[in-house]
Structures are given as structure tokens and as C-alpha cells.
Amino acid sequence: MPSIHLLPDHLINQIAAGEVVERPASALKEMLENSLDAGAGEIQVELQNGGSKLIRVSDDGKGMAADDLALALTRHATSKIATLEDLHQVATLGFRGEGLASIASISRLTLISRQQHSPHAWQVDSHSSSTGEPQPAALAGGTRVEVHDLYYNTPARRKFLKSDATEYAHCEDVFKRIALAFPQAGFTLIHNGRVQHRLPQQTLQQRVKTLLGVEFANTALLVDESSNGLVLSGVVGSPTVAKGTRDAQFFYVNGRFIRDKLVTHAIREAYRDVLHHDRHACYVLFLQLPPEAVDVNVHPTKIEVRFREPQPVHRFLFHTVHKALAGTSAGAVASAGVEHTPATPQRPGIHLPQQRFEQVAMPLSAQEPNNFYATLFGPREARIAAPMASTGDTAVAGYRPQSPAIPAYNPTEAPPLGFALAQLHGIYILAQNAEGLIVVDMHAAHERVVYEKLKTAFDGQPLLMQPMLIPVTFRADALDIATADEHGELLQQLGFDISAISPTHLAVRGVPLLLQNADTPELARAVLKDMREVGGSALLTERRNEILATMACHGSVRANRQLTLPEMNALLRDMEATERSGQCNHGRPTWFKLGMSDLDKLFMRGQ
């Protein structure tokens, strides 16, 4: 007797189902993708017991003919690809022809469909005696798929299902992911007879507001960039709405929701300067690229992809999101539904602070309206508020007093962060703008201003190399040695001199001047790994920025430093003209606003 034999089709389908249909949400995903591939404009989802008892998906798509229904529940039967070339440039959500067959093998599945000009609908059942033979049925149009009693014939698999509430939550996640990707289609979700979501056909901004909340939608930044065949669109959230989990991160490649380490790394790096500690950014982003430039056939659930040229994709994602975040400044209105033009950053020259870190003065100067303080405080206080000379180390600030004509105060034309009123406990600046009260953390705000100036000063300069008196050698694997040999010229541009001295060891003879005190072997390994994965040294920029952030922190105004009104106003103006000034270098907010309506509520005015 031969020990190798062919498996029966039913068992093959159940093995495939183990990979494709992990839980009810997996089956729902396959069914929704089929509806969208069929051109559906309205889709209704009905669930019972979290999807374990019933999943019913009805759509108004183009439907299927009777002959197509006969093959619909057959494994590897599909209308979406026909040749190997088609597999290399998949343009639909589904393509393998495994979904319905796998689901049918572990459930009681009924498929009903009717084409537009067909006299009636046709139906097939996975559990009937005439499986595969379509029968006449009643349906207005489109397709309806009903999945009853998931895993009824595989009790071991059924035991792995969680509670109905948990399984429903996973189904709702799938529903949201697909609904976000196709706002032009209407979606309805019903669970145990109750409508949970009813989404009309709408714009992306409206869909985002409905599913992710008003706060996210109102503070999100629009993204729409293209380069070399890559197009990135959607919205990225303000750092102030970052979350402790990744449940508000939605990334799509050619309409397909994916999770990818390269994508996550690129976006995380773009947010690095403005995200607080372990918080996670919120975004809904759509990457469009030629189908042949991405392989979607690398995972049974199609949630992972492989880019044929990952490094250009990483660079494009990083620079696009970084540009969107850099286009913001304190006081600017950032909204997915409102176009705005941020103030052009003013960046005077800057020098490095001395190695001795001590409290520095702020020789700042700003022009206040000539009747603003006179109106608030009277003539005597207005005279006190006149610009006063400051003393101290001026190496960091780099400001130059100016004295053009001082404008008259007009409340309706006040700048976004308004004009300073006072300093609270030597920590906060209180200011008045046209809408109400502005509170600024002066150290955090000044730290961001100085940090951005330092980065600008270094961005235009080559990274100087510090030759090492004694080369540092360390054991390296074959990949690191090959990378050092292949990218030697790029390493030199980044300030490194790394070369192989044996088949198993590398020698570091020079490092960037800024990083001369770093752990050399650890730094070299990390940079080489980064080069392989993203094509450049994002890690080097990260390390450099960490050092500059420390320098900016020590070179910024400290708490309890008494500022004059001109100094406060100058800081406010600089915040309005500085990129990312809504957050400090550690991702904490630098300011917030209390509008007049907020203050009226606190004091119960008008009630």
C-alpha cells in the first residue's frame, strides 16, 4: 500500500478554511470583498450571536448567472484571474477562489443571486442533497450569502470561539475597515435584530467623522501626494488625538486593508518628534501603486503584502506624512474639511549652546498694538510693559529686536495665539485672542522653537566624521558585512567609515561627530540593519535628533523665569511660525484654548 495518497476535496476545503476562516470576522471579510468586487453600491450585513449562528450579506451588485453559481462553491473557481500574469497584477480584493468554498465546508451556506436582466434569481446550498445544482429562487437583484452555524461540523474549532460579544467586536472591526475604504458605498450592520451602523454613501471625511469620531475628523490633516507612480491620500490625526492602542490606524494598499512593518515604521518615524512616549498615531491612509509593484499573494488572509521595491515606498510614506505634520504650527486651524495656509516659518541662524547648560535669557522682541495694554491696564501698566533689555547668554535664541511702526489693536485681527496678559507661577503664559483665553507652557513651547532651529541648522550641513584613534572591531554576521561592502559610499556620506577586516569581523574607523559618544558596535549594527530595510539611515537621523532635543531642552527658558510682556509675545509669534509647535519634542501639548463659551459655562453665564 502506498503511504502517500490524495486527500478528498472536502478535507482539502476544511484545511484551507483553517487558514482563511479563523473566526466569523474572517468569513465576513471574504463575503464583503466579494460584494465590493461585484460593484455593489449598497451592502447590508446581518449577524446573530456574534456571527457564529448567522452571517448574512446582501448587496445590489451585478449578480451571478446560474452557470456561475454552479461553480461558486468550488475551490479555486474565480472570475478575477485567469493567468500567471493576472496573479502578478491583482486589481481586485478577492482573487484565489477559496473564500466561499472554505466557508461552505464548515457551515451551512446558502447563495442566492440574480443578474439585472434575469427573469428570476438562482440559489445553491452547500448542505443540500443537490449541492452544486442551482434552483430557482426569489431575490430582487444582486447577491445574498447566508452562513448558518459556523463550525457546526468541526466542534474542536468551534470551542476556540470567544464570547458572542468578542466575536461581534471582531466583526465590527472588519466592517469598519471595509466601510472606511469604500465611502462611496452604503453599509448597514445589524446584530441580533438591532441596527448598529447605518452608513449612507458619503465622502471620506464624512465617513471618518462617523466611524472615528468628531474630534479626530476635526483635527485631522489632509494628505494628497504623488511621486513616481505612488499616490498617498487620506487623513492623518493630530498628535493631540493619539491613542494608547493602534485601533485607529487604517492603512490600505490599492483599497485593501493591510498591516505591514515597513509601513508602520515609516509612519512612526514621521510622527517621532510630535508623539508622546508610547502613544500611537491615528490615521486613515490609502496608498495607490501599480498592481504589479506589490504582491498581495503572501498570506492566506491577504492582510500582508510584499512591495517589490520597499525602500522607495518607505521614503515616500515617511516624507509625505512628515510634510503634512510639518505644515502645522501653533494656533493654525488643522481640519480634514478646512483648507488652511500655515504661516511660513521664520528661521534665523542659530549657534549651538555651550556645553555648560544653565538658564538662558530670552532677548526676544515683539510689537504689541499701541492701545492693547493701555485698554487693559491703563497708561501706567502700558509704560511698564514697554520692551526691556534682557541680559544673559544669547547663543540659542538668535533674535534681533525690531522697531517698525506699531499697529493699533483690533480684536478681530488678533493673531491665532493672541497677545500676552500675564505669567502664571513662572510656568504658563496667559494670552487673549479673538476667541478667548490661550494658556501656553512656556518651556515646552520654547523648547520646540529652539529644537526646530537646531534641526534646520544641521539639515543643510554635511555630517562631519570623527576619525577614531583606535578602530573599534566587532563580530558581525554575513548580512552586515555584505551591507557594509555594498553601501560603503553611502556610509561615508553619513559620516561612517566601516569596512570588513575578515569574513566575520567589521572595523569602525570613523563615526559622525555628533554621535562620537555612542556605543559604536551597537550603532554600526543598527545603521547597517536600517540600510537593508529602508534604504537609508533613519536611525542616524533619530539619534541625531535625540541629541539636538537634549540640547534644545537645556537651551530653552526654564520654569520660574520671569518674562516681560514683549518676550512673551515674541514667543507666541515664534510658535505661530514654527513647524510642529503644537507639541514639544516629547509629544506633550504646548498650548490650549478656552473659548468664551467654555468660560461662560464655567461661570454659568446665561443659565
Phi and psi in degrees as a GROMACS rama.xvg file:
@    title "Ramachandran Plot"
@    xaxis  label "Phi"
@    yaxis  label "Psi"
@TYPE xy
-68.7741  144.523  PRO-2
-87.6209  -15.2754  SER-3
-104.996  129.724  ILE-4
-145.432  160.696  HIS-5
-77.4228  140.471  LEU-6
-83.3845  147.233  LEU-7
-67.6906  153.972  PRO-8
-57.598  -40.1128  ASP-9
-62.2126  -40.336  HIS-10
-70.0253  -37.5823  LEU-11
-59.9027  -43.1213  ILE-12
-62.1288  -39.3238  ASN-13
-70.0261  -34.1953  GLN-14
-64.8027  -43.8217  ILE-15
-62.9016  -37.6174  ALA-16
-63.0695  -32.5714  ALA-17
-63.2153  -26.8137  GLY-18
-90.6347  -38.033  GLU-19
-88.8744  -38.6695  VAL-20
-112.552  83.4557  VAL-21
-75.9957  -30.7726  GLU-22
-162.108  175.399  ARG-23
-53.1788  -36.7302  PRO-24
-60.6526  -33.878  ALA-25
-66.108  -42.0952  SER-26
-64.9  -41.536  ALA-27
-60.3769  -41.503  LEU-28
-59.3333  -47.252  LYS-29
-60.5365  -40.9068  GLU-30
-69.6147  -41.6396  MET-31
-65.2602  -39.9326  LEU-32
-63.0913  -38.044  GLU-33
-63.5206  -40.1356  ASN-34
-63.1432  -42.854  SER-35
-68.9471  -38.2292  LEU-36
-63.806  -24.627  ASP-37
-85.7941  4.86883  ALA-38
80.7463  24.8509  GLY-39
-65.4671  139.573  ALA-40
-104.834  -19.5045  GLY-41
-136.634  129.752  GLU-42
-132.583  131.957  ILE-43
-119.262  131.55  GLN-44
-115.817  128.316  VAL-45
-122.559  130.582  GLU-46
-124.836  149.164  LEU-47
-132.783  136.045  GLN-48
54.4375  47.7729  ASN-49
69.248  11.414  GLY-50
99.3825  -10.9977  GLY-51
-73.3992  -29.9123  SER-52
-90.8739  -40.2894  LYS-53
-152.466  136.277  LEU-54
-129.532  116.859  ILE-55
-123.593  122.217  ARG-56
-119.888  120.016  VAL-57
-117.793  135.525  SER-58
-137.591  168.591  ASP-59
-109.45  32.8382  ASP-60
-71.3606  -169.653  GLY-61
-73.2022  -15.1874  LYS-62
76.0651  176.824  GLY-63
-128.304  148.858  MET-64
-78.7289  166.499  ALA-65
-59.771  -39.8011  ALA-66
-65.0534  -34.4116  ASP-67
-70.8071  -36.1344  ASP-68
-61.5415  -34.5103  LEU-69
-61.6199  -27.8878  ALA-70
-100.559  -10.5678  LEU-71
-60.0625  -32.3634  ALA-72
-96.0321  11.1721  LEU-73
-93.7996  136.506  THR-74
-65.0087  137.8  ARG-75
63.4024  28.9647  HIS-76
-105.704  118.898  ALA-77
-150.168  154.897  THR-78
-101.942  4.1647  SER-79
-100.359  -23.9962  LYS-80
-138.205  153.165  ILE-81
-134.204  -25.14  ALA-82
-131.04  171.497  THR-83
-63.041  -34.977  LEU-84
-62.751  -37.9459  GLU-85
-61.3771  -38.2782  ASP-86
-66.1858  -27.9896  LEU-87
-82.3091  -8.48624  HIS-88
-142.946  59.0886  GLN-89
-68.1188  128.625  VAL-90
-117.334  6.07006  ALA-91
-115.821  167.018  THR-92
-74.577  -43.8545  LEU-93
-103.455  155.996  GLY-94
-162.855  -17.7999  PHE-95
-83.0772  -24.4576  ARG-96
75.7703  20.9552  GLY-97
-100.016  -25.1926  GLU-98
-55.6325  -62.453  GLY-99
-64.4525  -39.176  LEU-100
-63.1053  -40.7063  ALA-101
-67.3063  -43.1999  SER-102
-64.1031  -42.5165  ILE-103
-62.8912  -29  ALA-104
-73.9583  -14.9724  SER-105
-126.038  20.9643  ILE-106
-156.998  175.901  SER-107
-100.048  100.85  ARG-108
-106.264  134.75  LEU-109
-122.395  130.039  THR-110
-121.548  120.256  LEU-111
-123.609  134.154  ILE-112
-150.234  148.595  SER-113
-144.847  125.366  ARG-114
-77.5371  163.121  GLN-115
-56.8889  -43.5351  GLN-116
-103.296  12.2668  HIS-117
-77.635  141.012  SER-118
-65.5532  -25.7558  PRO-119
-159.808  173.908  HIS-120
-87.9243  166.956  ALA-121
-127.194  152.618  TRP-122
-136.698  140.139  GLN-123
-129.067  149.764  VAL-124
-127.641  135.901  ASP-125
-75.5656  -18.6239  SER-126
-111.429  4.46518  HIS-127
-87.941  164.689  SER-128
-68.4676  -20.6213  SER-129
-108.443  43.0645  SER-130
-55.3439  131.421  THR-131
93.6663  -13.0494  GLY-132
-99.0781  107.732  GLU-133
-63.0315  141.661  PRO-134
-120.685  147.748  GLN-135
-59.7908  144.953  PRO-136
-150.661  173.332  ALA-137
-109.347  124.969  ALA-138
-163.515  135.224  LEU-139
-64.357  -38.3267  ALA-140
172.244  165.169  GLY-141
79.0572  -148.051  GLY-142
-139.107  143.196  THR-143
-130.486  127.026  ARG-144
-116.23  126.374  VAL-145
-117.889  125.684  GLU-146
-115.998  110.711  VAL-147
-104.991  142.264  HIS-148
53.1999  63.051  ASP-149
-60.2181  132.976  LEU-150
68.3627  23.9771  TYR-151
-62.5825  -29.7799  TYR-152
-102.095  6.22432  ASN-153
-131.713  74.0079  THR-154
-58.1356  -29.2069  PRO-155
-65.2852  -39.0156  ALA-156
-69.8199  -37.0263  ARG-157
-63.2764  -31.4876  ARG-158
-64.3821  -21.4509  LYS-159
-82.1543  -10.2497  PHE-160
-67.4504  144.469  LEU-161
-86.9994  -166.248  LYS-162
-65.0453  160.903  SER-163
-57.6792  -38.7409  ASP-164
-63.6076  -40.5801  ALA-165
-68.0393  -45.2338  THR-166
-64.8464  -36.4864  GLU-167
-64.5609  -40.8492  TYR-168
-58.943  -39.7471  ALA-169
-67.101  -39.3647  HIS-170
-64.2153  -40.0104  CYS-171
-64.6177  -37.9813  GLU-172
-59.8383  -45.781  ASP-173
-61.3343  -43.8179  VAL-174
-57.7962  -46.2543  PHE-175
-65.3381  -42.9538  LYS-176
-57.9233  -45.4107  ARG-177
-74.6591  -37.1959  ILE-178
-64.9772  -36.0142  ALA-179
-65.6202  -35.2484  LEU-180
-75.7715  -21.44  ALA-181
-131.342  67.5464  PHE-182
-66.1137  -18.0454  PRO-183
-74.1026  -9.16076  GLN-184
-106.767  147.258  ALA-185
-90.0769  142.607  GLY-186
-133.256  142.275  PHE-187
-132.147  134.574  THR-188
-121.315  123.375  LEU-189
-121.701  131.27  ILE-190
-127.251  123.44  HIS-191
51.2241  40.7905  ASN-192
84.9055  -3.26124  GLY-193
-110.976  133.637  ARG-194
-73.575  122.383  VAL-195
-97.6575  -37.6463  GLN-196
-142.334  135.262  HIS-197
-132.19  103.751  ARG-198
-110.976  112.701  LEU-199
-74.2435  170.264  PRO-200
-65.2384  126.673  GLN-201
-153.904  179.88  GLN-202
-80.3067  166.604  THR-203
-61.6079  -42.0218  LEU-204
-61.457  -40.8042  GLN-205
-66.795  -39.833  GLN-206
-65.9664  -41.267  ARG-207
-61.9369  -44.087  VAL-208
-62.9885  -38.7376  LYS-209
-69.2182  -43.5418  THR-210
-92.1608  -29.6852  LEU-211
-112.339  -4.45411  LEU-212
104.837  154.111  GLY-213
-67.2725  -39.272  VAL-214
-61.3659  -45.1039  GLU-215
-63.5839  -46.5299  PHE-216
-64.9983  -38.1946  ALA-217
-75.8212  -20.9602  ASN-218
-108.026  -2.08335  THR-219
-71.6582  155.16  ALA-220
-108.924  132.273  LEU-221
-70.9588  140.716  LEU-222
-125.242  130.719  VAL-223
-159.382  91.2777  ASP-224
-134.301  151.802  GLU-225
-141.142  148.58  SER-226
-166.853  125.7  SER-227
51.108  46.3338  ASN-228
85.4794  -4.25158  GLY-229
-102.578  135.184  LEU-230
-129.681  126.03  VAL-231
-120.235  125.129  LEU-232
-137.333  169.224  SER-233
126.044  -152.337  GLY-234
-135.966  144.969  VAL-235
-118.71  141.555  VAL-236
-79.8297  150.7  GLY-237
-62.8116  145.408  SER-238
-56.9735  -23.3315  PRO-239
-71.1559  -17.2107  THR-240
-105.716  18.372  VAL-241
-61.8546  154.026  ALA-242
-119.419  167.782  LYS-243
-82.1736  -8.92859  GLY-244
-128.881  172.433  THR-245
-96.031  18.8238  ARG-246
-75.6651  -1.83313  ASP-247
-116.367  32.521  ALA-248
-113.48  113.102  GLN-249
-126.163  115.83  PHE-250
-127.739  132.493  PHE-251
-126.064  138.975  TYR-252
-115.561  114.718  VAL-253
51.2704  42.8577  ASN-254
85.3559  -3.94712  GLY-255
-103.217  125.487  ARG-256
-67.2915  131.745  PHE-257
-137.797  162.081  ILE-258
-125.335  124.173  ARG-259
-143.263  132.8  ASP-260
-62.7978  -38.9866  LYS-261
-63.9928  -43.0294  LEU-262
-64.407  -47.4272  VAL-263
-59.7016  -41.7571  THR-264
-64.5689  -44.0225  HIS-265
-62.4067  -44.3664  ALA-266
-72.0495  -38.5341  ILE-267
-60.9108  -41.3618  ARG-268
-65.2387  -37.1744  GLU-269
-64.4588  -30.5679  ALA-270
-91.5197  -3.17587  TYR-271
-54.3768  -42.6418  ARG-272
-74.3209  -13.0004  ASP-273
-125.624  3.02703  VAL-274
-103.892  132.528  LEU-275
-84.3979  117.376  HIS-276
46.566  -118.153  HIS-277
-94.821  19.9779  ASP-278
-74.3404  156.508  ARG-279
-121.327  136.951  HIS-280
-68.3776  156.027  ALA-281
-109.923  135.918  CYS-282
-163.185  155.149  TYR-283
-131.198  103.833  VAL-284
-127.227  143.998  LEU-285
-124.729  117.877  PHE-286
-101.903  122.417  LEU-287
-110.022  130.899  GLN-288
-151.536  162.465  LEU-289
-55.2541  136.642  PRO-290
-54.1676  -33.3775  PRO-291
-73.6141  -9.48909  GLU-292
-87.8742  -0.801852  ALA-293
-142.87  138.216  VAL-294
-101.671  113.695  ASP-295
-96.9134  0.433101  VAL-296
-100.776  51.2492  ASN-297
-118.065  -3.35668  VAL-298
-149.506  140.89  HIS-299
-56.7079  -36.7679  PRO-300
-88.0767  -0.776216  THR-301
60.4157  24.239  LYS-302
-91.6845  -9.27723  ILE-303
-116.802  148.073  GLU-304
-133.808  168.867  VAL-305
-131.264  118.327  ARG-306
-79.345  136.343  PHE-307
-71.0749  -29.8016  ARG-308
-129.44  85.1476  GLU-309
-68.4467  -33.93  PRO-310
-64.7542  -47.1928  GLN-311
-61.354  -34.3965  PRO-312
-64.9545  -44.1524  VAL-313
-61.0813  -46.7858  HIS-314
-62.6319  -42.6912  ARG-315
-63.9438  -44.8344  PHE-316
-63.7048  -46.6041  LEU-317
-60.1234  -51.1183  PHE-318
-67.419  -34.9094  HIS-319
-67.865  -48.1038  THR-320
-68.7577  -38.9763  VAL-321
-60.5837  -41.0793  HIS-322
-64.9449  -40.8706  LYS-323
-63.3704  -41.9088  ALA-324
-72.217  -35.2736  LEU-325
-70.3736  -20.4898  ALA-326
-77.64  4.0625  GLY-327
-103.055  153.496  THR-328
-146.634  159.736  SER-329
-57.1409  131.892  ALA-330
91.9931  -14.765  GLY-331
-74.9551  147.982  ALA-332
-86.6982  115.647  VAL-333
-115.666  113.731  ALA-334
-148.583  145.404  SER-335
-67.1444  -18.1598  ALA-336
-108.069  0.342665  GLY-337
-126.906  124.143  VAL-338
-80.8409  141.499  GLU-339
-146.558  156.03  HIS-340
-116.028  106.391  THR-341
-67.7614  156.02  PRO-342
-62.3359  144.481  ALA-343
-74.506  123.441  THR-344
-60.7799  137.099  PRO-345
-100.848  121.134  GLN-346
-128.793  86.564  ARG-347
-69.0791  164.63  PRO-348
-61.5276  156.648  GLY-349
-144.587  148.296  ILE-350
-115.1  154.756  HIS-351
-68.2624  142.061  LEU-352
-68.1857  157.122  PRO-353
-66.9856  161.255  GLN-354
-63.9786  -28.7396  GLN-355
-74.6015  120.973  ARG-356
-99.0721  117.383  PHE-357
-145.163  171.633  GLU-358
-60.9408  129.79  GLN-359
-109.696  152.921  VAL-360
-82.9534  165.028  ALA-361
-120.27  87.487  MET-362
-75.089  66.8893  PRO-363
-97.3023  155.334  LEU-364
-144.694  134.646  SER-365
-143.388  156.429  ALA-366
-101.455  118.253  GLN-367
-96.2461  151.501  GLU-368
-58.3011  141.477  PRO-369
-70.2912  -11.4463  ASN-370
-117.153  6.62863  ASN-371
-68.698  -55.0676  PHE-372
-74.5212  -29.3985  TYR-373
-63.2583  -37.2994  ALA-374
-69.198  -38.9045  THR-375
-76.8356  -46.7469  LEU-376
-113.766  -16.7152  PHE-377
96.6688  170.231  GLY-378
-58.5158  -40.9154  PRO-379
-63.6633  -48.6395  ARG-380
-66.4354  -32.5911  GLU-381
-63.488  -36.3202  ALA-382
-68.8813  -38.8207  ARG-383
-64.1343  -32.2219  ILE-384
-76.6996  -2.30922  ALA-385
-60.6749  151.362  ALA-386
-54.7927  134.101  PRO-387
-117.421  146.18  MET-388
-69.3014  142.984  ALA-389
-115.165  153.317  SER-390
-123.543  161.866  THR-391
127.219  -173.29  GLY-392
-71.1727  120.862  ASP-393
-106.19  15.1026  THR-394
-65.4771  -33.5304  ALA-395
-85.9335  -43.3336  VAL-396
-65.7693  -52.6789  ALA-397
70.4435  23.1653  GLY-398
-88.0528  156.064  TYR-399
-128.311  122.593  ARG-400
-58.2559  143.229  PRO-401
-128.107  155.673  GLN-402
-145.12  54.1185  SER-403
-77.665  -176.098  PRO-404
-61.8817  137.524  ALA-405
-89.7799  125.715  ILE-406
-76.6343  161.789  PRO-407
-79.3985  150.389  ALA-408
-77.0166  127.919  TYR-409
-128.217  110.501  ASN-410
-54.5972  -33.2559  PRO-411
-76.4465  -13.1825  THR-412
-113.107  18.4772  GLU-413
-64.5789  144.953  ALA-414
-64.101  166.465  PRO-415
-53.8857  -42.1404  PRO-416
-93.5674  4.63411  LEU-417
69.4785  -157.579  GLY-418
-119.709  143.157  PHE-419
-65.5044  140.869  ALA-420
-107.961  -43.0818  LEU-421
-166.991  173.938  ALA-422
-117.925  132.443  GLN-423
-107.4  116.865  LEU-424
54.2103  26.3129  HIS-425
67.6692  13.7291  GLY-426
-121.178  -44.5042  ILE-427
-113.241  144.388  TYR-428
-100.614  128.982  ILE-429
-102.346  127.608  LEU-430
-134.007  158.715  ALA-431
-116.94  128.43  GLN-432
-121.757  -171.644  ASN-433
-65.804  -20.5328  ALA-434
-101.938  -18.8622  GLU-435
158.352  -135.63  GLY-436
-104.721  133.106  LEU-437
-111.389  131.634  ILE-438
-118  125.406  VAL-439
-120.978  132.099  VAL-440
-81.1536  104.065  ASP-441
-65.7778  -37.1026  MET-442
-68.3925  -46.6435  HIS-443
-60.9917  -41.2022  ALA-444
-66.7615  -46.2647  ALA-445
-66.3389  -34.3524  HIS-446
-61.0613  -42.9824  GLU-447
-64.7516  -42.6041  ARG-448
-59.8466  -47.9035  VAL-449
-66.3794  -40.842  VAL-450
-60.1244  -45.3859  TYR-451
-64.8423  -34.7083  GLU-452
-67.443  -41.2541  LYS-453
-62.1384  -44.879  LEU-454
-62.3662  -41.286  LYS-455
-63.0138  -40.174  THR-456
-62.6891  -35.1236  ALA-457
-89.2727  -23.0787  PHE-458
-62.4303  -31.4773  ASP-459
-90.9659  7.09746  GLY-460
-118.233  146.451  GLN-461
-68.3841  152.647  PRO-462
-81.3688  111.521  LEU-463
-71.0743  142.812  LEU-464
-96.5833  140.099  MET-465
-103.353  104.049  GLN-466
-62.526  145.376  PRO-467
-97.7247  132.081  MET-468
-60.0209  -42.6057  LEU-469
-123.75  116.601  ILE-470
-56.9162  144.573  PRO-471
-97.7115  122.367  VAL-472
-109.058  149.125  THR-473
-155.309  157.064  PHE-474
-75.2093  135.485  ARG-475
-134.721  152.579  ALA-476
-82.9062  173.838  ASP-477
-63.077  -35.0098  ALA-478
-64.6586  -43.8296  LEU-479
-63.988  -41.6867  ASP-480
-64.6654  -42.3603  ILE-481
-64.4883  -38.9769  ALA-482
-65.5361  -43.4152  THR-483
-62.1286  -37.6085  ALA-484
-71.9248  -39.8414  ASP-485
-74.5275  -33.5773  GLU-486
-112.95  31.2936  HIS-487
-58.7672  -40.2904  GLY-488
-66.7299  -42.2959  GLU-489
-65.4214  -38.379  LEU-490
-60.6882  -39.071  LEU-491
-62.876  -40.5986  GLN-492
-63.9132  -29.5216  GLN-493
-87.3923  0.226775  LEU-494
94.574  14.959  GLY-495
-110.861  145.877  PHE-496
-125.121  97.5028  ASP-497
-126.741  130.63  ILE-498
-149.416  158.963  SER-499
-82.7048  138.425  ALA-500
-112.891  -7.18005  ILE-501
-164.189  172.334  SER-502
-64.3711  -10.6934  PRO-503
-127.87  0.998286  THR-504
-134.431  145.774  HIS-505
-115.221  152.778  LEU-506
-122.553  133.648  ALA-507
-105.463  115.875  VAL-508
-106.532  -6.51247  ARG-509
-163.287  144.869  GLY-510
-134.081  161.771  VAL-511
-58.3101  140.776  PRO-512
-55.5973  -39.8537  LEU-513
-63.7374  -25.7607  LEU-514
-112.214  25.9441  LEU-515
-66.6957  -20.0757  GLN-516
-96.8721  6.40473  ASN-517
-76.7961  165.903  ALA-518
-70.8294  105.324  ASP-519
-60.3653  -52.5387  THR-520
-60.3696  -42.733  PRO-521
-64.038  -41.7643  GLU-522
-64.2579  -43.8823  LEU-523
-63.6324  -45.2065  ALA-524
-60.6455  -43.3159  ARG-525
-65.4999  -41.3077  ALA-526
-66.4038  -41.2613  VAL-527
-64.5116  -42.0742  LEU-528
-63.2589  -41.3434  LYS-529
-64.5283  -37.9639  ASP-530
-62.1203  -40.8775  MET-531
-65.9122  -37.8973  ARG-532
-86.0663  -40.247  GLU-533
-124.785  4.40421  VAL-534
82.1672  -2.33219  GLY-535
-156.791  -175.127  GLY-536
-105.551  82.7825  SER-537
-64.8982  -32.3535  ALA-538
-63.0748  -39.32  LEU-539
-61.4013  -45.2481  LEU-540
-61.2097  -39.8907  THR-541
-61.0694  -47.2016  GLU-542
-64.5035  -42.4104  ARG-543
-60.3063  -43.9711  ARG-544
-67.0969  -31.7229  ASN-545
-62.5418  -41.2862  GLU-546
-67.2225  -44.8587  ILE-547
-63.5297  -35.4079  LEU-548
-64.2541  -40.2508  ALA-549
-63.4792  -43.1093  THR-550
-63.4826  -40.8883  MET-551
-64.7114  -38.4059  ALA-552
-61.9606  -45.7599  CYS-553
-74.0001  -21.0497  HIS-554
-97.3379  11.5587  GLY-555
-105.604  161.919  SER-556
-61.7787  138.13  VAL-557
-92.4992  162.919  ARG-558
-62.0038  151.77  ALA-559
72.6932  4.63086  ASN-560
-80.3854  120.632  ARG-561
-79.5975  121.155  GLN-562
-104.804  147.444  LEU-563
-79.9877  163.737  THR-564
-59.7672  -41.205  LEU-565
-61.1043  -36.9409  PRO-566
-65.519  -42.7411  GLU-567
-61.2617  -45.8291  MET-568
-64.9236  -37.0536  ASN-569
-64.1103  -39.1362  ALA-570
-64.7103  -40.4058  LEU-571
-61.6249  -43.6879  LEU-572
-65.4434  -38.5588  ARG-573
-66.4558  -37.1487  ASP-574
-60.4748  -40.6435  MET-575
-66.7816  -22.9387  GLU-576
-105.622  6.84379  ALA-577
-112.503  134.191  THR-578
-62.432  141.931  GLU-579
61.3507  19.6334  ARG-580
-75.4814  1.71862  SER-581
-74.273  -15.9489  GLY-582
-132.324  150.605  GLN-583
-79.1876  -177.578  CYS-584
-63.7238  -19.1456  ASN-585
-100.272  5.592  HIS-586
90.1524  1.57088  GLY-587
-80.9364  149.567  ARG-588
-65.9707  146.255  PRO-589
-99.0807  -15.2547  THR-590
-160.063  159.846  TRP-591
-149.917  165.346  PHE-592
-120.775  138.279  LYS-593
-113.476  106.988  LEU-594
-71.35  166.499  GLY-595
-61.5364  -35.0274  MET-596
-65.8609  -36.643  SER-597
-64.4497  -43.4465  ASP-598
-66.9213  -38.5801  LEU-599
-61.578  -37.8903  ASP-600
-66.215  -39.4878  LYS-601
-60.5884  -36.7763  LEU-602
-101.418  10.6184  PHE-603
56.3219  33.822  MET-604
-72.5982  137.66  ARG-605
80.838  4.6036  GLY-606
